[in-house]
Amino acid sequence: MKCASCGTWFPDNIIFCPTCGELLVDNDGKTHMGDYSLEEKIGQGGIGVVFHAVHVPTSRDVAVKILSPESFSDEANMQRFRREMRLHATLVDPNIIEFIDIYEKGEVHALVMELLSGCNLKDYINHRGALPLGEVINITTAVLNALTTAHANDVIHRDLKPSNIFITDDGHAKLMDFGLAKTMINKDDITNSGMTVGTYLYMSPEQILGKEISVATDLYALGIVMFRMTTALLPFMSTGGGEFEIMEKQVRKPAPNPRDFNPEIPEALATLILHLLEKEPEKRPKNTLEVMARLEALGDGTLPRAADFSDSDITFSGLNSSVLMMEAKLQNEDDEHSQTATHNTLKSAFSVDSPLAPEVPPFDMRHPPTLTSETLTHLKTAIESIPPLPEVWHEVQRIFERPDSSAHELAKAIEHDAVLTAHVLKMCNTAAYLPAGAKKSTDVAIALTRMGMDSAQTLILSSIVPNFSPKQVSSQEVRHIWFHGQVIAEFAAMLAEHGNAVDRQSALIFGLLHDIGKLVILHTERQYKLDDVKQRIESGEDALVAEMEVLGYTHIDAGMMLALHWKLPRKLHRFIYYHHFPCWQDPQSWPPDVQAPIMLVHMAHLALSAFQHADKSTTVWSKTHRSHVKASESILYKPLHIPISDAAVYSNMRVHLKRTQALFPDLYPEAAD
């Protein structure tokens, strides 16, 4: 067979080119594998590539999962793949993807299965958000049927998660991917004793600890899947500590009640989910039949058909194709962007909840008005009276900037400052971070670990900044600016994780300090001028226009001067200058080096505005609303790669917002209850 890319011919016992990794083709331009003709690639997992294929003698469409070429040399992957083929052949159930054939020749190892049309449960939840009760019951029942068959054959799945549950266009749910499955009789396993396997977001405590697993292990994962279906959230999420923080929560922290996130969930269903999420296996339901009996008491549900989509004409298979062909969509973004925005997503926050920028910007950021000499002198005098940042601020920031820094190292720096130590412990022991029933922490390192390094950074740096606002200015004005900065910082850091365009540290510092110019305005200007700016903003005038008309300068001008005074990084100066460009200016006018960070923080702003559209705050800038430039949406896809249609990402940001509100009980007393 011949490589279509490099043109080299190879023997028939391989199908991937050893040189470039491309599929080899015969003279007819197709890849043949015995009686199967590979048509197109439709997916890829950790060790296998999945193709749509045709069984030539019968013309039947099938799915062929082939061990990927980079896995050939990995004996553990080879064993895992062979075990999946062997175990899958023993499992016959309408709710398990149908096994058809095994193909092994030379270096080609393949599993032939039925070809499904639809999408996996992960993509479906991302599209729809929390699912109605009927769908939850129907999908869960189907998964329980599949697990019942697997457990009856002494097989534990060990990797149950939404991406391994397929929803077909004709309304059926099927369990897939038995690559990590383990038999209970002969202990058939490729892992070493005590080795942790699975997906940590859905992993049971006994898996994480490397202990003996059982049917209860699959039931725990099912509980998390059900939690995700009913809330669009995960019960255990990271606040900056990554996968190890989540794994620690899986082992030690009780699962929250799903009704706290979705009050429409029946009490009996919430109780069942929490029962499945018990830390000790023996405290969970005994088997799938017990769970099924409790589900039956809740009523029947039906999976939606393609025609049931009320907000778009997309089918399950259309959803699946959109995920598999993301790169093609990025190259054809205009078509993608014209689709209807899904509610409760960042796409909705961008294109529905924020107004479209006017054709003529109310304030030309490219050519801002020149400040008068009197205004410059006024600003310079005011800023010179502001205390410099203390050395501990720079010391703490240097620790955060090092990728290998630890909570213990940061704690040592903090403990030199008694006031800062007391502040960190106070924040850690609030309802935002202290689990119900847990003892208050008196150890700074433990407090930092509990809070997560991202949250700790924004809390610590904002608390170290000198309080230079005059007494006549309401403390709530200043607190609102720091609350706003802290939320934007955490939102931006969360979104930065989806791509490599902006590092988390830059995202945090940009988000936290982008509005420091407003602190200068509060410090400098008399109350009657602040009231005038506020009244203009409330009447619909843009904040920058109002500031320039009343003060003769904007918070951008003040922020850049304060950044110089505080000797902040040069990249922050540029960010402050350009951070309002996404509101009005076409992306072609944005300097390339700041496009990604200013759009990242802009999206964080739009999300916060969507969450707080009914906020009743009456501060100077509380009625400010950011507009959006339609052409800037492409930057969200590339290079930022933000999943703007993912309802789970949006819901996760809402949870972070509520936690941060709890840290400001004077501003949001209801969040501290």
N, C-alpha and C positions, 0 to 999 in steps of 0.2 A: 504494500500500500504506500501511497505517496503523501508527503506533508504538503498541504496547500500553501503553507507559509514559506518554508525554505526550499521546497522542491525536492527533498531527499526521499529516496525509496527505501522502505524497510520491509522485513518479513511480516507475514500475516499474524504472527503470534503476539503482536503488540498493536495498540490502536492510538497511543499517544506518541508524538514525536519526542525522542529523547533529547533533542537539541533545543527546541523552542516550546515544547509542551502542547502544541496544537494537535487536534484530531487528524488522523491519517485518513485518506479517502481512496476509494477504488477508481477505476476508469470512468465510472458513471457519476463521479463527483460526490458519492455518498460513503459513509462509514458503515461497513458491514461487520456484524458480530454473529457468526453462525446464521441462523434463520432470521436474525433481527437486523433491521436497517435503522440507524440512528438518524433522527430528523432534526432535532434542535435541543440545545441545553435549556433546561427549565429550572434548575436549582443546584445548590452546592452546599454541602454540610462540612463538618470538621474533617472527615476523611474520604468522603465520597462525592461524586458528581452525578447528578440525575439528568437523564435525557428522555425526551419524548421519542419513542421508537415505534416501529411497526413490525409485527410478526408477519413476515412476507407470505408464508403458506396460507394463513387465514385472514390476512389484511387487518388483524386486530391491533388497535392502538394500545400501547403499553408504556409503562415507565421503567427505565433501566437505570439502576444505581450501580455505578462503577467505582471501584477503589481508585482514588485519584493517584496520578503518577508520583507525586511527592510523598505518598504514603507507602510506596512499594518497599522502601528500605527499612521501614519501621515495623519490626516484628509484632509489637503490641497492637498496632493498627491492623495488621494482617489477621491476627488472632481475633480481634474484635469484629472485623468484617465477616470472617468465617463463622463466628459464633452467632452473629445476627442472622446470617443465612440459615444456619441450622435451627435456631430457635424459632425464627419466623415461620419456617416450614411446618412446625408443629401446631401453630395457632390458627384456627379457622373460626371466624366469627364475623357477622355482618358489620360489626363496629371496629374491626381491625382491617387495615388495608390488606387486600388479597395478595397472597404469595402465589406466583405463577411458575417460576423456573429459576434455576441456578445455571450460570454460564462461567466456566473456568477453562481457559486455554492459554498456555504460556504465562505471560504476565498480566493477563486480563482476568479479573475476578468481578463478577457482576451478579446482582440480584434483580430479577424481573418481577415487577408488581403490576397491579392494575393501575391504569392511568386515571387520575381523578381530576375533575373540573371544579374549581372553587377556590378557596383560600384557607390559610390556617387561622386558628382562633386568635393568635396574637394580632395579626393584621386586621381581623374583624373587630376586635375590641378597640384597637387603635383608631379605626374608622368610626365606630358607633359610640364609644364610651361605655359606661355601665349598661349592662344588658337587662331587658325586662325579665320578670320572674319566670315566665313561661319558657323563654330561651335558656335561662340558667338551668332549669329543671331538665329540659330535654337534652341539652349537651351533657350535663352531669350524668344523667341516666345512661346515655350512650357510652360515656367513658367508663362508667361502672360495669356495664355489660362486657366491655373489652377487658377490663381488669379482672372480672370474675373468670373469664375464660383463661386469661394468662395465669392467674393464681391457681386455678384448677389443674393447670399443667405444670405447676411448681415453678412458674416464671415470675420474677419481680422485675418490673420495667426499669426502675431506678432513675429515669430521666423524664418524668411526666412534667410537661409544661405546655403552655398554649401553642407554641410553634410546632409541637409534635401532635397536635389535635387538628384534624382537617375537617372543614365544613364544606360539604359538596353543594353544587348548585341545586340538586334535587332534594335538599333538606336533610341530609344524614351527616352524622359526625363519626369520624374514624380515627383510631389511634395509630400512630406511625412510629418509626425509628426505634427498633429494639437493639440498637448498637451497644447500649450499656446494660442490657438486661442480664439477670443472673438467675441460675436455677437454684432451687432450694434443696434439691436432693443430693446432687454430686458436687455442689459448690463450684460449678463451672464458672470461672472468673479469670479475667486477664490481669487483674490488679493484684498488687502485693498486699499482704495482710495489713490492715490498718490504713490503707491508702484511700483518700477521699476522692470519689468520682460523682459526677452529676453536675447540675447547674446550680450554683450557690444561691440564686434567688429563690429556688424552689426546693432546696435541699433540707432534709430532715436533720434534727440535732444528732441522731445516731450516725448518719452519713458523715456529717462534719467531723464528728469525734472519732470516726473510723471504727465504730462498734458494729455489732451484728445487726443485719437488716432483716426485715420481714415484710409481710403484706402491709403492716402499719406504716412502713416507709412510703409506699405508694399513696396511702391514704392521707398522709401529711401533705405530700405534694398536691394531691387533689384539693385539699383544703385551701392551699394558696391559689390554685387555679380558680376555685369558686370565689375566693375573696376578690381576685382580679376581675372576674366576670361581673360581680355585683357592685363593685366600686370603681372599676377602671384603674385601681391602685394596687400596689403590693403592700402587704402588712409590715414588711421590714424594708426600709429604704435608707440609703446612706445620707448623712449630713456632712460629708467631707472625708470620711474615713475609708471609703472604697469598699471592696468586697469583704475585707476582713471585719469591718464594722458590721456589715450585714450578717456575716456568718456568726459573729458574736451575739447579735440580737436573736438569730435563729435558735441559738443554744440557751440563752439566758432570759431574754425579755419576753413577757407574755404578749400574745398577739392582741392588737386593739380590736374593739368590737366593730365589725363592718358597718353597723348602724350609725356609728359616729360620723361616717363619711357619706352614708346614704340611708337616711331615716326611713325610706320606703321599703327597705328589706324587712320581710316578716321576722318577728322575734324568733320563731322556731328555726328558720333558716340560718340566722346569725348564730344561734346556739349550736347548731350542727357544725357550722364552719369552725367555731372556736373549739368544739370537741375534737374535730379532726386535727387542729393545730396544737393539741396538748404536747408538752415537751417530752413526756415519758410515753413510749410506745404502748405500754399496757393500759394507759388511761384513754387511748383513742378507741373509736368503735372497733369491734372485734374483726369485722370483715366487710366486704363490699355489700353483702346481703343486708346487713344491719343498716348501712347508710341508705340503701335503696328503699328499704321499708320506711324510713323516716322521710325520704323525699316524696314517696307516694302520698303521704299524708298532706303534703303541701299542694297537691293538684297536678294536673297534666299541663304540659307545655308543648308547643310546636316550634320547630325551627322556621325562621322566615325563608320564603322563597325569594328569587331574584326580584319579583314584582313588588315585594314588600318594602323596598327601600323608598322612603318618603322624601328624602332630601337629595337624591340623585338617581340616575338611571343605571348606575354601575352594578354589575353582578359580582358574585363571589369570585368567579374566575377572573373578572376584570380587576378586582382588588389584588388577586394573586399576581396577575401579569404586571400590574403597576409596580409591585415590589421587585419582581424579578428583572424588570427592564428599566430600573431607575436611571442607569447611565444614559440610555436612549432618551429618557424624558428630560434629563438635564440639558441635553443638546437641543431639545425642542420645547424650551421652557414656556414660550408664549402660549402653546396649547394647554400646558399643565396649569398655568396661572389663571386661565379663563374659566376653569372648572368652578362649580359652586363651592364656597368655603364651608367646611363642616363646623358645626357649632361646638363650643367648648374645646377649641384647639387654638394654637398660635396663629394658624392661617386666618381664623375668624377674627382674632384680636387685631391682626394686621389689616385685613381688607374690609372688614365689616364694622368693627368697634371703633376704628380710628378714621377720621375724615380724610378724603383724598386731598392732596396739596393743591392749592390754586395754581392756575397756569402762570400767573404773575406773583412771585413770592412777595409777601408783605415786608420782608426784610432780606435784602440781598447779602447773604453771608460771604459771597466772594468779594464784595466791595463794601464793607461796613463803613458807616460814617466815621470821619476822623474825630477823635476826642480833642476838645479845646485845651489850651494850656492850663486854664483855670481848673478844668475837670481833672486833668492829670495830676496837678499839684494837690488837689483835694483828695484824690485816691491815694497818692503816694504818702501823704501825711497820715492818713487813716491807717494804711497798712503798716507803716513803720511803728505804729503804736501797738500792733498785734505781737504778742510774745512769739519767739521762735519755737519750732517743734523741739520738745525735750530729747535728749540723746537716747532715752529708752525707746522712743518711737522708731528711730532709725535702727537701733539694735534689734528690736522685735521684727521689723520689716526685713532686715538682712537674714534673720533666721528663717522666716517664711519663704524667702526667695531661693533658699537652698533646697533642692529636691530630696536630700537625705535627712532633713531636719526632723526631729522627733518631739513629741509632747513633753518628754522629760527635759530636753534641752531648753525648750521654750519656758517651761515652768521655772527653771533655775533663773532665767533672766527676769521673769515676772516677780519672783519672790524677793528680789532686791527692793521692790517698791511696795510698801505696805498697803497704800491706797489702791493700787492696781490689783494686788492680790485679793483684797476684800471685794473689789468689783467683780473679778472673774468668778469667785466662789458664789457671790450673790446671784449672778446671772445663771450659773450652772444649776443652782438649787431652786430656780423658778419652775413653774409648771411646764414651761416650754421644753425643758431638758430632763427634769427629774421624773423618772417613771413612777407610776402610782405605787405606793407602798415602799419605795426605796428610801434608804437613809440618805440624809444630806451629806454631801462630800466636803471634807476639810482638807483634801489633798489636791493641790493645783494641777498636777499631772493627770490625775484621774478625772478632774473636772474638764480639762482640755480634751481628753479622749472622749468623754461623754458628749461634749458639745460638737466635736468634729473640728478639724483644723480650719476649714473654710469659715465656719461660723465664728470660731474663736478669733480669727484674724480680723474680721470686720468689727466685732465687739471690742477687741482690745485696742485697735488703732483708733477707732472713733472715740474711745474713752480717754485716750492719752492726749488727744488734741486739746490745746489750751482753750478754756472757756473765756472768750474775749467779748461776748455780747454785752452791751450796756444793760443796766437794771431796768430801764424803761421798756425794753423789748420783752415780750412774753417768752418764757422759757419753752412754751409749747411750739413757738415758731422754730426755735433752734432744734428742738427734739424732732419735729417733723422732718427737717432737712436731714438729720442723721438717720431717722427711720427710713426715709426715702433712699438714701445712699446705701444703707445696709441691705435693703431688699433688692435694689438694682444690682448690687455687687454679687449677691448670692444667685440671683436669676442669671446674670451674665456668666458666672462661673459654671453653673449647671449647663447652660447652652453651649459653652465653649468645649465641653467634653465630647460633643458630637463630631468635632473636626479638629484639625491641627492648625487652623489659621490664626487662632489667638490662644495663648497659653493661659491657664487658670489664674496664675498670679497677676498677669496683666489685666485680665477680665475683672478680678476682684478689686484691684487698686483703681482702675478706671471707673468702675461702678460706684465705689465708695466716695471718691473725691471729685467726681465730675461737676458737682454743683457747689463747690466750696466758695465760689464767688457770691452766692446768696448769703453766706455767713458774713462776708465783708459788707454787703449792703445792709444787713441787719445791724452790724456794728457801727456803720458810718452814718446812715441817714436818719433824719428826724421822723417821728411817727406820722406827721401829716403827709410826708412824701410816700412813706410806705402805704398809707391808706389810699393815696391817689393811685399808686401802682396797682394795688389790690382791686380797687373799684374798676379800673380800666380792663383788667384781666377778666373780672366777673361780667363785664359788659360785652365780652367777646374779642377784645383786642389781644393780639399775641403778646406774650410776656416780654420778648425782646424789644418789640416796638414800644410797649408801655414803659419799660425801663429806660430806653433811650430818650423818649419824650419827656419823662419826668426827671430822671437823674442825670441825663447827659452821657450815660455809659450803660453797659449791660453786665449781667453777672458773668458773662464770658470774659470781658475785659478785666473785671475784678478778680476772677479766678486765676487768670494767667499771671497777674501781678502777685497774688498771694502764693502761687506755686513757685515763683522765683524767690520770694521772701523766705519761704520755708525750705528752699533748696530741694525741691522734689524732682524726680527723674525727668529728663528732657522729654521723653516720650509722652509724659502726662501733660506737659505744656501743649504739645501739638494736639493731643486728644481733646483737651478742654476747648481749644480754638475751633475744632471741626465737629464737635459732638452734636450740634444742631443741624448739620448739613442734611441728614436724611429726612428732615421735616419738609423741606421745600426744594432743595437743589437736586438736579439730575445727577445720577451717579457718575456720569462722564466728567463732572467738575470736581469729583472727590480725588484727592491724591491717593495713588495706589496703596501706599503703606498704611493708610488709616481706614481704608474702605471696610475691611473686615471688622476691626474693633468698634468703629462708630455704629455700624449696622447691628452688631451684636448687642450693644448697650441700648440702641434704639428699640430693638425688639423686646428687650427686657422692660423698657418703659411702656411699650404698648400693651404688654401682658399685664403689668401692674395697673394701668388705666382700665383695662377690661375687668379686672378683679374688683377695682374700687370705684366703679362708675357711680355707685350710690353713696360714696363716702361723704359725710356731712362736715368735714373739716372746714374751718373758716380762716385758714392762714393766708398769707399774702399770695402764695403760688398754688394754692390747693385747687383752683379751678382751671389750671393750665392743662390744655389738651394738645398732644402731639398729632400732627397730620402725617401722612405717608406719601411717598412718591412711588407710583406704581412700578416704575422700571427698577426700583431698588430691590424688589422681591427676589430677583434672580440671585442676589448675593446670599440670601438665606439658604438657597440650595447649594450654591457653589461660590466661594470656597467653604462656607460655614457648615454646610451639611446638616442644618437644623431640621429635625423631623416635625415640620410645622403642622402636619395633619394628624399627629399622634396625640390622641386624647389623654393617654397616660402621662405623657410629658407635661401637658397642661395641668392635669390634676395634681401631679407631684409638685409643681410650682405653687399651686394653691395651698397645699399643705405647708410648704416652707413659709409662705406669707402668713398663715395663721400662727405658726410658731413664733415668727418674728414679732407679730403684733402682741403676743403674750409678753414679750420683753419690754413693751412700752405701755404698761397698764394705765398711765396717765392719759394716753392718747386713745387707747382701745380697751376700756375697762371690761367690755364683754368678752374679749379674747383671753383675759386673765382668769376668768371664772372656772 
